[in-house]
Amino acid sequence: MLPADPSPTQPAPPDVAPDDADLAWYVADLQRRGIGRVHVLAWRDLDDPDAGGSEVHADEFMRRWADLGLEVLHRTSTAVCLPATARRNGYDVVRRGSRYTVFPRTIVSELTRCMGRYDALVEIWNGVPWFSPLWCRKPHITMLHHVHGPMWEQILPGPLANFGRILEARIAPPFYRRSLTVTPSEATREELLELGFRPQRVRAFPNGVDDFFSPGGDRTPNPSLLAVGRLAPVKRFELVVDAAVAARRFVPGLTLSIIGEGPLKDDLQARIDSAGAGDWIRLVGHLDRHDLVAEYRRAWLIVSGSLAEGWGLSLTEGAACGTPCVATNIRGHRSSVVDGVTGVLAEPEGLAAAITDVLTDDTRRTALADAALARARTLTWESSALGITSCLHAAVVAHGQRSSRR
């Protein structure tokens, strides 16, 4: 008698994605491999009053994962006037712990399963690491937007600043060198390689620009500058104010609008008043996205004086509205701006001269605006999310291969 046919088995999914794999394919394959629930750890979430580009970035990939059927839990710190739990764009948000206690509290919660099971984890490392490679035994990746470096002196007092710099540059990196790290810019990737990260374990995928940001309307009658961001030391809005004051000597009728809230609001207002610029430099405060787009469209130039960035999100949002930029020549800006093509990068002391040159040369400014808009249209959040998801998929595949060898 012939032996009975073996019972049919489901073939294992291939470990290599097809060349035309899109976001839906990656998420479906993650689900086929048992990944149904993902925890995303971050310092802040999108609704936090101090939210910035990193929080926008996280929301963009999490909402896409949720739309495609993954359960996503976003674990962050407590924020003023916000509930401890919320649901946004299809995923859950849990806010517990202060800006500092959120790290140990979250790690304990994950180890004790207080936040429920998870199948994979994404750590968003923003200055202080979560050390997920030490305690997470599930597939995981790390998202790191930029190395803080000189920012530590601006956000923490002396001894703590030194500790923060040593933690980021010396203590933490060895624990992450075997994990996949994702960054939004080649500039940050270069910084991580300088810290000893392995080239094959760090991947860069540019940030996107929402289609909501688009050209339209008329420019202001007189030359105008726009600066957008949290009013915090690292953004160096004082450089922007000083550069605008110097440029106005050569650009009659120049105005500057600064959009954002933050701890330096009173200091900036005092600086504006002492320069006698209160009638043409205004601190606008927070704007909703509709009013923000209107400001991008009306301005002649976007300006940034940042000390450090992983990516200049306001610069590419402005570019998508057809507005070029002048910004400080830092690594993150070199990723979001093609110097001399989509905008101009300058050293802090040259910011005023660069602003003056662009504002007084209509032909050059038009060429910069056209190139900025063309490049912005190539930057999509779908592509950014695809890159991140492909890295999570690679981590899941590698984890499965290691498990099968045990």
N, C-alpha and C positions, 0 to 999 in steps of 0.2 A: 504494500500500500504506500502511495506517495505521501510524504509528510504534508501536513496542512500548511496552507499559505500563511506566512507571518501576517499579523495584524497590521493594517496600513498605518503609517506614521506620518505626521506632518513634517515636511522637509524643513530643515533649519533655514532661516533667512540668510542670504548671502552677506558676507562681512564687508564687501566692497560695494559702495553705492554706485548706481549707474551714472553715466556722465551727465544725463539730463535730469538727475534727481532734483526735485524742488522741495520747498518747505513741507508741503503735505506728505511727500514720500518719506522724508526723514521722520516726521512725527508718527506716521503710520508704522514705520519700521521700529521705532522706539517702542510703540505699543505692542507690536508683535514680540518684542524681546522682553516684555513684562514691565515696561516703564509706563506707569499710569499716573503717578503723583510725583511732582517735583517741588522741592523746597528751594526758595531763592532767598539768601541772606543778604541784607543790605543795611547800611547805617541809617538811611532815611528812605521814605517812599515819596511818590509823586505829589501827594497832597500836603506834605510837610511844608511849612512856610519857608524853610531854607532849601527846598528842592532846587536842583539845577539840572545840568545836562546828563549827569549820571542817572538820575531818577527818570528822566524822559527816556533814555536808552533802555533801562530795565522795563519800563512799562511797554515799550514797543515790542520787545520779544515775548514778554509774558502774555500780553493780550492776544498775540498770534497763536501762541501755544494753547491758550484757553479756547480760542475759536476752533482749533483743530482737535479738541477733545482731551487735552491733558488737564489734570487737576494741578493747579499751581497755588502754593501758599507762599506769600511774601512776608518774611519776618523782619521787622525793623524796630527802631526805638520809639518811645513815646513822643508825641508831638503836641504842642499846646493847642487846646480846644478841639482835638481830634479824638474819636472814640478808640478804645483798645482794639476793637475788631471792626472790620469793614469789608465790603465786597466792591471791587472796582474792575470794570472791563473784563468780567468773567473770571477773575481770580480773587482769592482771599488775602486780606492783609491783617497781620497781627502786630500790634505796636505795644511792646512791653520793655521796660528798662530805660534808664537814662542814656545819654549819648555814650557813656562809658560802661555802665553796667549791662547794657544790651549784649555785649560780647560774652561774658561768662554766663549770663542768664540763658542766652540762646543755646550755647554749647551744652549746658546742663539739660535744658529742655529737649534737645535732640538726643542726647545719650539716654535719657530716661523715657523717651517717646511721649513726652507730655503734649507734643503738638501732632501726635498721630504718626502713622507710618509714612515713609517716603521711599521712593525707588531710585531717585537720583537727586543730586544737590548742586546748586550753583552758588558759589561764594563771590560776592562783589566786595573786593578789597579796596577800601577807600581810606588810605592812610594806616589805620589799625587793622591788622589781619585777623581773620577768624581761625586760622591754623587748621582748616578743615582736613588737609592731608594727614594730620596727626590722629584725628578721632573719627573721621567719616570712613566707614567701610563699604559704602555704596559707591557707584560711579559718580564722579564729581569733576567739575571744572571750576576755574577761577576767572573772574572778570576783573581786570585792573585797568582803570582809565588813564592814570598817570602816576608817576613817581612824585611824591610831595617835595622831596629835596629841600630847596630853600624856603618852602612854604611853612616848615615847622616853626621857624622863628616868628612867623606872623600869626600863628594860631595858638601857640602854647608859650608859657613863660620859660626862661632860660633852661633850667635843669630838665624840665619835661620835654622841651624842644629837642635837646640833645638825645634824650632817651628815644623819642619818636623817630629821629633820624637814624639812630643805631638799630632800632627795631626793624625799620623798613629796609635798610640797606644791608645789614649784616646778620641779624638774628633770624629773621623770617625767611629770606630767600632759599637757604638750603633745604627747607622743608617742602618747597614748592617746585623744585627743579625736575621732579619726575612726573608732575601733574601737567595737564594741559592748561595753559593760560591764554586768555583771549583779551585783546586790546583793540581799541578803535583806531589806532594810528600806527604807522611805521615808526614814527618818532618815539612813542612810548615803548614799542618793541625794542628799539635800539637801546633805550635806557635800561630795560630789563636784561638785555644781553650783557650790558656793562656791569650789572649786579650779579652776574654769574648764572642767569637762567640759560637753559639749553636752547639753542636756535630752533631745533626741530619740535620743541614743546611750547613755543610761543607763536601765536597766529594773530594777524591783524586784519580786521574787517572794518572799513570806514563807516562812520555814522551816516545815517540817512537824513533826509529833509522831508518833512510832511508836505504832501501836495497842497495843503492849505496855504502854504507860503508861496505866493505867486505875484507876478507884476500886476499893476493896475493903478489907476488914478494919476494925479499930477504931483510933481515935486513941489516943495515949498518955493515961493518966489525968490527968496534969498538963500544963499548957501547955508546948509544945515548939517549938523553932525548928530549921530545917534549912538549912544552906548547902552548896552543891555547886560544886566547881571546882578547878582547879589552884592549889596554894598558892604563888602568884606575886604580886609587888607590885601588878600592875594589878587584881587581884581585891579588894584591900584588905580582907582578912579581919579585920585589926585593928579596922576600923570595926565589923564585925559583933560581934566579941568585946566591944568597949567598949559598944556599944548594948545587948547582952544583959545585961551587968553592970548598966547603968543601969536597964533595964526591970525587972529582977528585984526591985528595991526596991518596985515596985508590983504585981508579978505573982508571988506566992509560989509556990515550987516550979518555976519556969521552968527548962527545960534547953535546951542548944544542942548540936547535933551538926554537925561539919564534916567533909564527905566529900571526899577528894582527897589527892594527894601533891604535893610540890613543894619548892623550895629554902627556903621560909620556915617549914617545919614546926617547926624548933627555936625560932625566934623567936616563933612563935605560942604554942608550949607555955610558953615563958618568960613571955609576957604573961598567959596564963591563970593560971599559978602565982602571979605577982606580984599578981594580983587576988583570990587566994584562991578561985578558981573551979574548981579541979581536980576537985572532986567532982560538978560538974554541967555542965561544958563538956568535951566529948570530941572529940579528933581521931581520926576513925575510920579514915582511910587510904582506899585504893582499895577499891571494892566491885564485884562483878559486877552485871549489870543486874537480876537477880532480887532481890538484896538491896537494890539501890538503889530499886527500885519499892516494896519493903516500907517503906523509910524515908520515901519521899515520902508514902505512904498514912498513915503513923502521925503525921507532923508536923502541927502546927496551922498553921504558917506557913513558907513558904520565904523566906529573906532573902538579899539580895545587896548588897554595898557597892562593886561594881565602879566603876572610874574611867572605863572605856570599853568598850563592847561593840557589835558589829554587830547582835546579837540576844541576848536572854537565854534561852538554850536550857533551862537548869535551871528557869527560871520557867515556861515553857510545858510542860515535862515534869511539873512539880509540878501545874500547872493541870489537866493531863489526868488526874491522880490525884485531882482534887477538892480540891487544897490551894492556897489563894490565897497572895499574896506581899506583902512590903514590900521595896522596893528603892530604890536611889539614882536620882534623877531625871536620868538621862543619856539621850542620843538613842536608843541601842539598846534600852534598857528601855522607852522610850516607844513603840516598835514592838511589843514583845512583851507589854506590859501596857496595858490601858485604865485609866488612873488613876481611882480612885474607883469602878470598876466590876468589874474582874477582880483588882484589887490596889491597893496604895497606893504612890505614888512620893514620895520625900522627899529633901530636901537632907541631906548627911551629918550635920549637927548636929541634924537633926530625926528621924533614924532611930529612936532609942530611944523618942521620944514616939509615933511612928507605930506601932511594934510594940506599945507599951502600949495604945494606943487600940483596936487591932484585937483584941488578945487579951482585953481586958476587956469587949468588946461582942459577945455571942454572936449577936445578930440580924444585925449588920453583917457579922460574919465568915462566917456562913452564906450571906448574900446574895452576898458576894464569891466564895465557893467555888463556888456554883451558876453564877454568870456566868463564872468562870474555866473551869470544865469545859465549859460550852456553847461558848465561843469556841475552846477547844483542839480540840474535835471538828471545827471547820471548817478546821483547819490540817493538811494532809496532805503527805507527801513526794512522793506521786504528782503533786500539783498543782505543787509546787516543781520537780520534775524536768521537768514539761511546760513550764514557763516557760523554764527553762534551755535545753531542747532546741529550743524555738521560736526562741530567739536564735541558737543555732548554725545552725539551718536558715536563718535570715535572712542570716547571714554567708556561708553557702555559696551561696545564691541570688545575693547581691550580687557575690560573687567570680566566679561564672559569667557574670554580666552584663558585668562589667568585662572578663573574658577574651574574650568574644565580640565586643567592640568594638575589640579590638586588631588 
